[in-house]
Amino acid sequence: MTQVFVTDLVLRDGHQSLIATRMRTEDMLPICGKLDQVGFWSLEAWGGATFDACVRFLREDPWERLRKLRRALPNTRIQMLLRGQNLLGYRNYSDDVVRAFVRKSADNGVDVFRIFDAMNDVRNLRVSIEAVKAAGKHAEGAICYTTSPVHDIPHFVALAKGMTEMGCDTIAIKDMAGLLTPYTAYDLVCAIREATHLPIHTHSHATSGLAHMTHLKAVEAGATIIDTCVGAFSEGASHPTTQSLVAALAGTAYDTGLSLPLIEEISAYFKEVRKKYWQFESAFTGTDTRVLINQVPGGMISNLANQLKEQGALDRMDAVLDEIPRVREDLGYPPLVTPTSQIVGTQAVLNVLTGARYKSVTNEVKLYLQGRYGRAPGHVNEEVRKLAVGDLEVTTCRPADLLSDELDKLRGEIESLARSDEDVLTYAMFPDVAKTWLQERAAGSLKPEPLLPQGAAQQEAAPRYAADEFRITLHGETYHIKLSGSGRSDAAQRPYFVSVDGVSEEVLVEPLNEVAITAGGDSAPRKAAAAPAAAGQKPRPTHPGHVTAAMPGTVVDVLVSVGQRVKAGDGVLVIEAMKMESEVQAPIAGVVINIFAKKGDAVTPDMALVEIQPE
């Protein structure tokens, strides 16, 4: 028996799980002095989704955040979550990019690298682990815990042994959905300790309500480090409360030695901070025992809910949650963790919304079925593989072995905007988003997404009136809109006259329904009459040759040109939705006679994107 050490997750996984990773650096720095006094084994503060959120939403430099945290936490290890060969993105990167990213992360302040692979394919961890050790930092190999017919204790022990042989300093049991039960945790920790003799670090989300008990049994079995989160950002889809476990272990052989009053003071600070981000709270981040069946991590639940809400199909959530285990089985039971959680979840949404399983298959599922993410843990449904990728060869080597060095190429693509190697690596992670960010930084126009006033949440219950002056935010840009008048029209579209940042504009609004007020005061929706699309608008689909997307997204590529002949099933566009790309296919054979969409367009299923004339 020995003292138990604590890693706190409030600066990364806590707010990622509960407020969509939206906490800004300015709200972290004021409390760092007190966090640094606690004596945590480490503070997880970087990696995971924080890098993406910094660039995409907060318009911050993630490297500068790391440097500021390093200066503010001189006595505490900073820990990051690294997706092995995926780093912080959604694809495999070449080995030279992996090595450069790890080196720069270490140079800028990361002490502990928790390294995992979504497939639990240890081949995808080797280069990251080697790079961490070369930088003189702590390498923690992470096992993604899941349950399935092919996942058992001997399987996880074999993974731990492989990570030990690669030079890891500690082994983490990463239970990303709260599936690990207390007595299984006890047996698993005992088995890994016996096989590796390395310190064991346990990580479990509180979604299912089991995590507190799981940590305690893991500690009794010999785990020496546990992950928790201060109370203001704990529980539900987040993690067990730091204060609760510190209190539970106090006065025992496992006493953490941490000060409850100091941690409570820190939690009180974050309780006030959290109020600023009320607009990112989700109804799907509480305790939910359904996770024991569908295995959907908390962060993924909120993404699914938002996607279905945009589609007007939030009532299909239960159907999607039922479909996810079936897709996971078809793909050979991958653990549901980034990026495989998004790969499985997005495909399940497509299966439900299109009304036919695998009628539309995302590019990521196709790559997965070709072995480009690694070795599937179990047997892949060969009918699904044939449907998705036909007779394409399946990769059996380490996927990154197929990649040539790419760092010089990336540097050349962005050299006019990059000021440092860190900028080049940001571009490597998210090319389109990062390029826009770098352009706006150069122009001095970086602005974070707005935070709505705290009182706005309470105003929902108050009487509401139509506004004639307001601000809208689109793609990070905010515009001041004032309605100055409206016109009448016999057509389905009605002109409105507005000023946008003081410039007069005319916009045409086509109502899709109208509300009729009855004598009794009740209202009922009435479908508006259909009308041809105005210039610049995409027409509505009216015949089988109109190609549509299965879900809202952004066009990332147009694969055809006017006059081109296509067969039914040929790809015509690529759409990005839920961070996954899917190919939109021709519904019929014929000739492309119109293309209504271009790269960068935001599209929805009620838009015709391409028109095909049957021959």
C-alpha positions as CSV (number, residue, x, y, z in Angstrom):
1,M,0.0,0.0,0.0
2,T,1.3,3.5,-0.9
3,Q,0.2,7.1,-1.2
4,V,-2.1,7.8,-4.1
5,F,-1.3,10.8,-6.4
6,V,-3.9,12.9,-8.3
7,T,-4.0,14.3,-11.8
8,D,-6.6,17.0,-12.1
9,L,-8.4,17.5,-15.4
10,V,-10.1,20.9,-15.0
11,L,-7.9,22.6,-17.6
12,R,-8.7,20.0,-20.3
13,D,-11.0,17.1,-20.0
14,G,-13.3,18.7,-17.5
15,H,-14.4,21.6,-19.6
16,Q,-14.1,19.5,-22.8
17,S,-16.7,17.1,-21.4
18,L,-19.2,19.7,-20.0
19,I,-18.9,22.9,-22.0
20,A,-17.5,21.8,-25.4
21,T,-13.9,22.8,-24.7
22,R,-14.8,26.4,-24.7
23,M,-12.9,27.7,-21.6
24,R,-10.5,30.5,-22.6
25,T,-6.9,30.9,-21.5
26,E,-7.8,34.2,-19.8
27,D,-10.1,32.2,-17.4
28,M,-7.4,29.7,-16.6
29,L,-4.4,31.9,-15.7
30,P,-5.8,33.7,-12.6
31,I,-6.2,30.5,-10.7
32,C,-3.0,28.8,-11.8
33,G,-1.1,30.1,-8.7
34,K,-3.4,28.2,-6.4
35,L,-3.5,25.1,-8.7
36,D,0.3,25.1,-8.5
37,Q,0.2,25.0,-4.7
38,V,-2.0,21.9,-4.4
39,G,0.7,19.3,-5.2
40,F,-1.1,17.4,-8.0
41,W,1.0,14.7,-9.7
42,S,0.1,16.6,-12.9
43,L,-2.5,18.9,-14.4
44,E,-3.9,17.8,-17.7
45,A,-4.0,21.1,-19.6
46,W,-3.4,20.5,-23.3
47,G,-4.1,18.1,-26.2
48,G,-7.4,16.3,-26.9
49,A,-9.8,18.8,-28.4
50,T,-8.3,21.9,-26.8
51,F,-5.9,22.5,-29.8
52,D,-8.8,22.4,-32.3
53,A,-11.1,24.5,-30.1
54,C,-8.4,27.2,-29.6
55,V,-8.0,27.7,-33.3
56,R,-11.5,27.1,-34.5
57,F,-13.6,28.8,-31.9
58,L,-11.6,30.8,-29.4
59,R,-9.2,32.2,-32.0
60,E,-6.3,31.6,-29.7
61,D,-2.8,30.3,-30.4
62,P,-2.7,26.9,-28.7
63,W,1.1,27.1,-28.4
64,E,0.9,30.4,-26.7
65,R,-1.7,28.9,-24.3
66,L,0.8,26.2,-23.4
67,R,3.6,28.7,-22.9
68,K,1.5,30.8,-20.6
69,L,0.4,27.8,-18.6
70,R,4.0,26.7,-18.3
71,R,5.0,30.0,-16.8
72,A,2.0,30.1,-14.5
73,L,2.6,26.5,-13.2
74,P,6.3,26.3,-12.4
75,N,6.0,23.5,-9.9
76,T,3.5,21.2,-11.5
77,R,3.8,18.8,-14.4
78,I,1.7,19.7,-17.4
79,Q,0.2,16.7,-19.1
80,M,-1.3,16.4,-22.6
81,L,-3.4,13.8,-24.4
82,L,-1.8,12.7,-27.7
83,R,-3.5,10.4,-30.2
84,G,-0.4,8.5,-31.3
85,Q,0.1,8.7,-35.0
86,N,-3.1,10.9,-35.3
87,L,-1.5,13.5,-32.9
88,L,-4.4,15.9,-32.4
89,G,-6.0,15.5,-35.8
90,Y,-8.2,12.9,-37.5
91,R,-5.7,11.2,-39.8
92,N,-2.3,9.5,-39.6
93,Y,0.6,11.8,-39.9
94,S,4.0,11.0,-41.3
95,D,6.7,10.1,-38.8
96,D,8.7,13.4,-39.3
97,V,5.5,15.4,-38.4
98,V,5.0,13.2,-35.3
99,R,8.5,13.7,-34.1
100,A,8.5,17.5,-34.7
101,F,5.1,17.9,-32.9
102,V,6.3,16.0,-29.8
103,R,9.6,17.9,-29.8
104,K,7.8,21.3,-30.0
105,S,5.2,20.3,-27.4
106,A,8.0,19.4,-25.0
107,D,9.9,22.6,-25.8
108,N,6.9,24.7,-25.0
109,G,6.0,23.1,-21.7
110,V,4.5,19.5,-21.8
111,D,6.1,17.2,-19.2
112,V,3.8,14.1,-19.4
113,F,2.5,12.7,-22.7
114,R,-0.5,10.4,-22.4
115,I,-0.3,8.5,-25.7
116,F,-3.2,6.3,-27.0
117,D,-4.4,4.8,-30.3
118,A,-8.1,4.6,-31.0
119,M,-7.7,1.1,-32.3
120,N,-5.4,0.0,-29.5
121,D,-2.9,-0.8,-32.2
122,V,0.4,-0.4,-30.4
123,R,2.2,-0.1,-33.8
124,N,0.7,3.4,-34.0
125,L,2.3,4.4,-30.6
126,R,5.9,3.6,-31.3
127,V,7.2,6.8,-32.9
128,S,5.4,9.0,-30.4
129,I,6.9,7.1,-27.5
130,E,10.3,7.2,-29.0
131,A,10.0,11.0,-29.6
132,V,8.9,11.6,-26.0
133,K,11.8,9.6,-24.6
134,A,14.2,11.4,-26.9
135,A,12.9,14.8,-25.5
136,G,13.6,13.5,-21.9
137,K,9.9,13.6,-21.0
138,H,7.5,11.2,-19.3
139,A,5.8,8.7,-21.7
140,E,2.5,7.3,-20.5
141,G,1.0,4.5,-22.6
142,A,-2.8,4.5,-22.5
143,I,-5.0,1.5,-23.0
144,C,-8.5,2.5,-24.4
145,Y,-10.8,0.4,-22.3
146,T,-13.9,-1.0,-23.9
147,T,-16.1,-4.0,-23.7
148,S,-16.9,-6.4,-26.6
149,P,-16.6,-10.2,-27.4
150,V,-12.9,-9.6,-28.2
151,H,-11.9,-7.4,-25.3
152,D,-10.9,-9.2,-22.1
153,I,-8.2,-8.9,-19.5
154,P,-5.6,-10.9,-21.3
155,H,-6.1,-8.6,-24.4
156,F,-5.5,-5.5,-22.3
157,V,-2.5,-7.0,-20.5
158,A,-0.9,-7.8,-23.9
159,L,-1.3,-4.1,-24.8
160,A,0.3,-3.0,-21.5
161,K,3.3,-5.3,-22.1
162,G,3.7,-4.0,-25.6
163,M,3.8,-0.4,-24.3
164,T,6.2,-1.4,-21.6
165,E,8.6,-2.9,-24.2
166,M,8.4,0.4,-26.1
167,G,9.7,2.3,-23.1
168,C,6.7,3.8,-21.4
169,D,7.1,5.1,-17.9
170,T,3.6,4.5,-16.7
171,I,0.5,2.7,-18.0
172,A,-2.9,4.5,-18.1
173,I,-6.2,2.7,-18.2
174,K,-8.3,5.1,-20.2
175,D,-12.0,4.5,-19.6
176,M,-13.4,7.2,-21.9
177,A,-17.1,6.3,-21.5
178,G,-17.4,5.1,-17.9
179,L,-17.6,1.4,-18.8
180,L,-15.1,0.0,-16.4
181,T,-16.8,-1.7,-13.4
182,P,-15.1,-1.7,-9.9
183,Y,-14.3,-5.4,-9.6
184,T,-13.1,-5.6,-13.2
185,A,-10.9,-2.6,-12.5
186,Y,-9.4,-4.5,-9.5
187,D,-8.7,-7.6,-11.6
188,L,-7.3,-5.6,-14.5
189,V,-4.9,-3.5,-12.4
190,C,-3.7,-6.6,-10.6
191,A,-3.0,-8.3,-13.9
192,I,-1.2,-5.3,-15.5
193,R,0.9,-4.8,-12.4
194,E,2.0,-8.4,-12.4
195,A,2.9,-8.3,-16.1
196,T,4.7,-4.9,-16.2
197,H,5.6,-3.7,-12.7
198,L,5.0,-0.1,-14.0
199,P,2.9,2.5,-12.0
200,I,-0.7,2.4,-13.1
201,H,-2.8,5.5,-13.7
202,T,-6.6,5.2,-13.9
203,H,-8.9,7.5,-15.9
204,S,-12.7,7.0,-15.9
205,H,-15.6,9.3,-16.8
206,A,-18.5,9.5,-14.4
207,T,-21.2,9.1,-17.0
208,S,-22.4,5.7,-15.8
209,G,-22.1,6.5,-12.1
210,L,-19.4,3.9,-11.6
211,A,-16.2,5.9,-11.7
212,H,-15.8,6.7,-8.0
213,M,-16.1,3.0,-7.0
214,T,-13.9,2.0,-9.9
215,H,-11.1,4.3,-8.7
216,L,-11.3,3.0,-5.2
217,K,-11.1,-0.6,-6.3
218,A,-8.2,0.2,-8.6
219,V,-6.3,1.9,-5.8
220,E,-6.9,-1.2,-3.6
221,A,-5.4,-3.3,-6.4
222,G,-2.3,-1.1,-6.6
223,A,-3.0,1.8,-8.9
224,T,-1.0,4.8,-7.7
225,I,-2.4,7.7,-9.8
226,I,-6.0,8.6,-10.4
227,D,-7.7,11.2,-12.6
228,T,-10.2,13.6,-11.0
229,C,-11.7,17.0,-11.6
230,V,-12.4,19.8,-9.2
231,G,-16.1,20.0,-8.3
232,A,-17.1,22.9,-10.5
233,F,-16.4,20.8,-13.7
234,S,-16.9,17.3,-12.4
235,E,-19.4,14.4,-12.6
236,G,-21.7,13.3,-15.4
237,A,-19.8,13.2,-18.7
238,S,-16.8,14.6,-16.8
239,H,-14.9,12.8,-14.0
240,P,-15.2,12.0,-10.3
241,T,-14.9,15.1,-8.0
242,T,-11.4,15.7,-6.7
243,Q,-12.6,16.8,-3.3
244,S,-14.7,13.6,-2.9
245,L,-11.8,11.2,-3.6
246,V,-9.3,13.2,-1.6
247,A,-11.8,13.0,1.4
248,A,-12.4,9.3,0.8
249,L,-8.7,8.4,0.9
250,A,-7.8,10.8,3.8
251,G,-6.5,9.1,6.9
252,T,-5.8,5.8,5.1
253,A,-2.6,4.3,3.7
254,Y,-3.6,5.9,0.4
255,D,-3.9,9.4,1.7
256,T,-3.3,11.9,-1.1
257,G,-2.0,14.6,1.3
258,L,-3.9,17.3,-0.6
259,S,-5.6,20.2,1.0
260,L,-9.4,20.1,0.8
261,P,-9.8,23.8,1.7
262,L,-7.4,24.9,-1.1
263,I,-9.1,22.7,-3.6
264,E,-12.5,24.0,-2.5
265,E,-11.2,27.6,-3.1
266,I,-10.2,26.6,-6.6
267,S,-13.5,24.9,-7.3
268,A,-15.4,28.1,-6.1
269,Y,-13.4,30.1,-8.7
270,F,-14.3,27.7,-11.5
271,K,-17.9,27.7,-10.4
272,E,-18.1,31.4,-11.2
273,V,-16.1,30.9,-14.5
274,R,-18.5,28.2,-15.7
275,K,-21.4,30.7,-15.6
276,K,-19.8,32.6,-18.4
277,Y,-20.1,29.6,-20.7
278,W,-23.8,28.7,-20.0
279,Q,-24.6,28.7,-23.8
280,F,-22.4,25.6,-24.2
281,E,-24.0,23.5,-21.5
282,S,-25.8,20.4,-22.9
283,A,-28.7,18.3,-21.7
284,F,-26.7,15.3,-22.7
285,T,-23.8,15.6,-20.3
286,G,-25.3,14.2,-17.1
287,T,-25.3,10.7,-15.7
288,D,-26.6,8.4,-18.3
289,T,-26.5,4.6,-17.7
290,R,-27.3,4.0,-21.4
291,V,-23.6,4.4,-22.0
292,L,-23.1,0.9,-20.6
293,I,-24.9,-0.3,-23.8
294,N,-24.1,2.2,-26.5
295,Q,-20.6,3.1,-25.2
296,V,-20.9,6.7,-26.5
297,P,-18.5,9.0,-24.8
298,G,-20.0,12.2,-23.2
299,G,-18.4,14.6,-25.7
300,M,-19.7,12.6,-28.6
301,I,-23.3,12.7,-27.3
302,S,-23.5,16.4,-27.4
303,N,-22.1,16.5,-31.0
304,L,-24.7,13.9,-32.1
305,A,-27.5,15.9,-30.5
306,N,-26.4,19.1,-32.2
307,Q,-26.1,17.5,-35.6
308,L,-29.6,16.0,-35.3
309,K,-31.0,19.3,-34.0
310,E,-29.7,21.1,-37.1
311,Q,-31.3,18.4,-39.2
312,G,-34.6,18.8,-37.5
313,A,-34.3,15.2,-36.4
314,L,-33.5,15.3,-32.7
315,D,-36.3,12.9,-32.2
316,R,-34.1,10.3,-34.0
317,M,-31.5,10.3,-31.2
318,D,-32.7,7.0,-29.7
319,A,-32.5,5.4,-33.2
320,V,-29.0,6.6,-33.6
321,L,-28.0,5.4,-30.2
322,D,-29.4,2.0,-31.1
323,E,-27.6,2.0,-34.4
324,I,-24.1,2.8,-33.0
325,P,-23.5,-0.6,-31.4
326,R,-24.5,-2.3,-34.7
327,V,-22.1,-0.1,-36.7
328,R,-19.4,-0.8,-34.1
329,E,-19.9,-4.5,-34.5
330,D,-19.7,-4.3,-38.3
331,L,-16.3,-2.5,-38.0
332,G,-14.8,-5.1,-35.7
333,Y,-15.6,-3.5,-32.2
334,P,-13.2,-0.5,-32.2
335,P,-13.1,1.4,-28.9
336,L,-15.2,4.5,-29.2
337,V,-12.7,7.3,-28.7
338,T,-11.5,10.0,-31.0
339,P,-11.4,9.5,-34.0
340,T,-13.2,6.2,-34.0
341,S,-16.1,7.5,-32.0
342,Q,-16.7,10.1,-34.7
343,I,-16.3,7.6,-37.4
344,V,-18.8,5.2,-35.9
345,G,-21.2,7.9,-34.7
346,T,-21.4,9.8,-38.0
347,Q,-22.0,6.6,-40.0
348,A,-24.8,5.6,-37.6
349,V,-26.4,9.0,-38.2
350,L,-26.2,8.5,-41.9
351,N,-27.6,5.0,-41.6
352,V,-30.6,6.4,-39.7
353,L,-31.3,9.5,-41.7
354,T,-30.9,8.0,-45.1
355,G,-33.2,5.1,-44.1
356,A,-30.8,2.5,-45.5
357,R,-27.7,1.1,-43.8
358,Y,-24.5,2.1,-45.6
359,K,-26.4,3.8,-48.5
360,S,-23.9,6.7,-47.9
361,V,-20.5,5.8,-46.4
362,T,-18.1,8.4,-45.0
363,N,-14.6,8.6,-46.4
364,E,-13.2,7.8,-42.9
365,V,-15.2,4.5,-42.8
366,K,-13.8,3.6,-46.2
367,L,-10.3,4.3,-44.9
368,Y,-10.9,2.4,-41.8
369,L,-12.1,-0.6,-43.8
370,Q,-8.9,-0.4,-45.8
371,G,-6.9,-0.7,-42.7
372,R,-5.6,2.9,-42.9
373,Y,-6.2,3.6,-39.2
374,G,-4.7,0.3,-38.0
375,R,-5.7,-3.2,-37.2
376,A,-9.3,-3.7,-36.2
377,P,-9.7,-5.5,-32.8
378,G,-12.3,-8.0,-34.1
379,H,-13.7,-9.4,-37.3
380,V,-15.0,-6.9,-39.8
381,N,-18.3,-7.5,-41.6
382,E,-17.0,-8.4,-45.0
383,E,-20.3,-7.5,-46.7
384,V,-20.0,-4.0,-45.4
385,R,-16.4,-3.8,-46.4
386,K,-17.3,-5.0,-49.9
387,L,-20.1,-2.5,-50.1
388,A,-17.9,0.4,-49.0
389,V,-14.5,-0.2,-50.7
390,G,-15.2,-3.0,-53.2
391,D,-12.0,-4.9,-54.0
392,L,-9.5,-2.3,-52.8
393,E,-6.5,-3.8,-51.1
394,V,-6.6,-3.9,-47.3
395,T,-3.5,-2.5,-45.6
396,T,-1.8,-4.9,-43.2
397,C,1.4,-2.9,-42.3
398,R,1.6,0.0,-39.9
399,P,-0.5,2.6,-41.8
400,A,2.2,5.3,-41.4
401,D,4.7,3.1,-43.2
402,L,2.8,4.1,-46.4
403,L,3.4,7.8,-45.8
404,S,6.4,9.8,-47.0
405,D,7.9,12.7,-45.0
406,E,5.6,15.7,-45.3
407,L,6.9,18.4,-43.0
408,D,8.9,20.2,-45.7
409,K,5.8,20.1,-48.0
410,L,3.6,21.5,-45.3
411,R,6.1,24.2,-44.5
412,G,6.2,25.3,-48.2
413,E,2.4,25.5,-48.4
414,I,2.1,27.9,-45.5
415,E,5.5,29.7,-45.4
416,S,3.9,33.0,-46.4
417,L,1.8,33.0,-43.2
418,A,3.8,30.9,-40.7
419,R,6.1,32.7,-38.3
420,S,7.4,29.6,-36.6
421,D,7.6,25.9,-36.7
422,E,4.7,25.8,-34.3
423,D,2.6,27.6,-36.9
424,V,3.5,25.0,-39.5
425,L,2.4,22.2,-37.1
426,T,-0.9,24.0,-36.4
427,Y,-1.5,24.0,-40.1
428,A,-0.6,20.3,-40.3
429,M,-3.3,19.5,-37.8
430,F,-6.2,21.4,-39.4
431,P,-5.1,22.9,-42.7
432,D,-8.3,24.9,-43.7
433,V,-9.1,26.2,-40.2
434,A,-5.5,27.0,-39.5
435,K,-5.0,28.8,-42.7
436,T,-7.9,31.1,-42.0
437,W,-6.7,31.6,-38.5
438,L,-3.2,32.6,-39.7
439,Q,-4.6,34.9,-42.3
440,E,-6.8,36.6,-39.7
441,R,-3.8,36.9,-37.3
442,A,-1.8,38.6,-40.0
443,A,-4.7,41.0,-40.6
444,G,-5.1,41.6,-36.9
445,S,-8.8,40.5,-37.1
446,L,-8.8,37.5,-34.8
447,K,-12.0,37.5,-32.7
448,P,-13.3,34.7,-30.5
449,E,-16.8,33.5,-30.8
450,P,-19.0,35.7,-28.6
451,L,-20.1,34.8,-25.2
452,L,-23.8,35.6,-24.6
453,P,-24.6,37.7,-21.5
454,Q,-25.2,35.6,-18.4
455,G,-28.7,37.0,-18.0
456,A,-29.8,35.9,-21.4
457,A,-30.5,32.4,-20.0
458,Q,-33.1,33.7,-17.7
459,Q,-34.7,35.9,-20.4
460,E,-36.1,32.8,-22.1
461,A,-39.1,32.8,-19.8
462,A,-39.9,36.5,-20.2
463,P,-42.2,37.9,-22.9
464,R,-40.4,38.0,-26.2
465,Y,-40.7,40.5,-29.1
466,A,-39.4,40.4,-32.6
467,A,-36.1,42.4,-32.9
468,D,-35.5,44.9,-35.6
469,E,-31.8,45.5,-34.7
470,F,-29.4,42.7,-33.7
471,R,-25.9,41.2,-34.3
472,I,-25.3,38.0,-36.1
473,T,-22.1,35.9,-36.2
474,L,-21.2,33.8,-39.2
475,H,-17.9,32.0,-39.6
476,G,-16.4,34.0,-36.8
477,E,-17.4,37.4,-38.2
478,T,-19.9,39.5,-36.4
479,Y,-22.3,41.9,-38.3
480,H,-24.6,44.6,-37.0
481,I,-28.0,44.3,-38.7
482,K,-30.9,46.9,-38.6
483,L,-34.2,46.3,-40.3
484,S,-35.3,49.4,-42.1
485,G,-38.3,48.2,-44.0
486,S,-40.0,45.4,-45.9
487,G,-41.7,45.1,-49.2
488,R,-44.7,43.1,-50.4
489,S,-44.4,40.5,-53.2
490,D,-46.9,38.2,-54.9
491,A,-44.1,35.7,-55.3
492,A,-43.0,33.3,-52.6
493,Q,-40.1,35.5,-51.6
494,R,-40.4,38.8,-49.8
495,P,-37.8,41.6,-49.9
496,Y,-36.4,43.1,-46.7
497,F,-34.3,46.2,-46.5
498,V,-31.6,46.2,-43.9
499,S,-28.3,47.9,-43.1
500,V,-25.3,45.7,-42.5
501,D,-22.6,47.6,-40.6
502,G,-24.2,50.8,-41.9
503,V,-24.4,49.6,-45.6
504,S,-27.9,49.3,-47.1
505,E,-28.7,45.9,-48.5
506,E,-31.8,44.1,-49.8
507,V,-32.3,40.5,-48.8
508,L,-35.0,38.1,-50.1
509,V,-36.6,35.8,-47.6
510,E,-38.5,32.7,-48.7
511,P,-40.7,31.3,-45.9
512,L,-40.9,27.6,-45.7
513,N,-44.0,27.7,-43.5
514,E,-46.3,30.2,-42.1
515,V,-48.2,30.3,-38.8
516,A,-52.0,30.9,-39.0
517,I,-53.5,32.4,-35.9
518,T,-57.0,31.1,-35.2
519,A,-59.9,33.0,-33.5
520,G,-59.1,31.1,-30.3
521,G,-55.5,32.3,-30.3
522,D,-54.1,28.9,-31.3
523,S,-51.4,28.7,-34.0
524,A,-50.9,26.1,-36.6
525,P,-48.1,25.8,-39.2
526,R,-49.0,26.0,-42.9
527,K,-46.7,25.0,-45.7
528,A,-45.6,27.8,-47.9
529,A,-46.0,27.5,-51.7
530,A,-42.9,26.3,-53.5
531,A,-41.2,28.7,-55.8
532,P,-38.1,28.6,-58.1
533,A,-34.8,29.6,-56.5
534,A,-33.7,33.1,-56.8
535,A,-30.2,34.0,-58.2
536,G,-27.5,32.7,-55.9
537,Q,-29.8,30.3,-54.1
538,K,-29.7,26.5,-54.5
539,P,-32.9,25.1,-55.8
540,R,-35.0,22.5,-53.9
541,P,-34.8,19.0,-55.2
542,T,-37.7,18.2,-57.4
543,H,-36.7,15.1,-59.4
544,P,-34.5,12.0,-59.0
545,G,-31.5,13.6,-60.8
546,H,-31.1,16.3,-58.1
547,V,-28.2,15.3,-55.8
548,T,-28.6,16.1,-52.2
549,A,-26.6,15.7,-49.0
550,A,-27.8,13.3,-46.3
551,M,-27.1,15.7,-43.5
552,P,-26.0,19.3,-43.0
553,G,-22.3,20.0,-43.7
554,T,-19.8,21.9,-45.7
555,V,-18.7,21.2,-49.3
556,V,-15.0,20.3,-49.2
557,D,-14.7,19.1,-52.8
558,V,-16.6,19.0,-56.1
559,L,-15.7,15.9,-58.0
560,V,-17.6,16.4,-61.3
561,S,-18.0,19.1,-64.0
562,V,-20.8,20.1,-66.3
563,G,-21.1,17.8,-69.2
564,Q,-19.5,14.8,-67.4
565,R,-21.2,11.4,-67.6
566,V,-21.7,9.6,-64.3
567,K,-23.0,6.2,-63.3
568,A,-25.3,5.7,-60.3
569,G,-23.1,5.5,-57.3
570,D,-20.3,7.7,-58.7
571,G,-19.1,10.3,-56.3
572,V,-20.0,13.9,-57.2
573,L,-19.2,15.9,-54.1
574,V,-17.5,15.5,-50.7
575,I,-19.2,16.9,-47.6
576,E,-17.7,17.4,-44.2
577,A,-20.1,17.0,-41.2
578,M,-19.3,16.2,-37.6
579,K,-15.6,16.5,-38.5
580,M,-15.9,13.5,-40.9
581,E,-16.0,13.6,-44.7
582,S,-18.6,11.7,-46.8
583,E,-18.8,11.3,-50.5
584,V,-22.2,12.3,-52.0
585,Q,-23.0,9.9,-54.8
586,A,-25.0,10.2,-58.0
587,P,-28.5,8.7,-57.5
588,I,-28.9,8.0,-61.2
589,A,-26.8,7.6,-64.3
590,G,-26.7,10.4,-66.8
591,V,-25.0,13.7,-67.7
592,V,-24.2,16.5,-65.2
593,I,-26.1,19.5,-66.4
594,N,-25.9,21.9,-63.4
595,I,-23.6,22.3,-60.4
596,F,-25.2,24.5,-57.7
597,A,-22.5,24.0,-55.0
598,K,-18.9,25.0,-54.6
599,K,-16.2,24.3,-52.1
600,G,-16.9,26.0,-48.8
601,D,-20.6,26.2,-49.2
602,A,-22.7,25.2,-46.1
603,V,-25.5,22.9,-47.3
604,T,-28.5,21.1,-45.9
605,P,-30.5,18.1,-47.2
606,D,-33.3,20.4,-48.7
607,M,-30.8,21.8,-51.3
608,A,-30.1,20.4,-54.7
609,L,-26.4,20.5,-55.1
610,V,-25.9,18.9,-58.5
611,E,-28.4,18.1,-61.3
612,I,-28.1,15.0,-63.5
613,Q,-30.1,14.5,-66.6
614,P,-30.7,10.8,-67.4
615,E,-29.6,9.6,-70.8
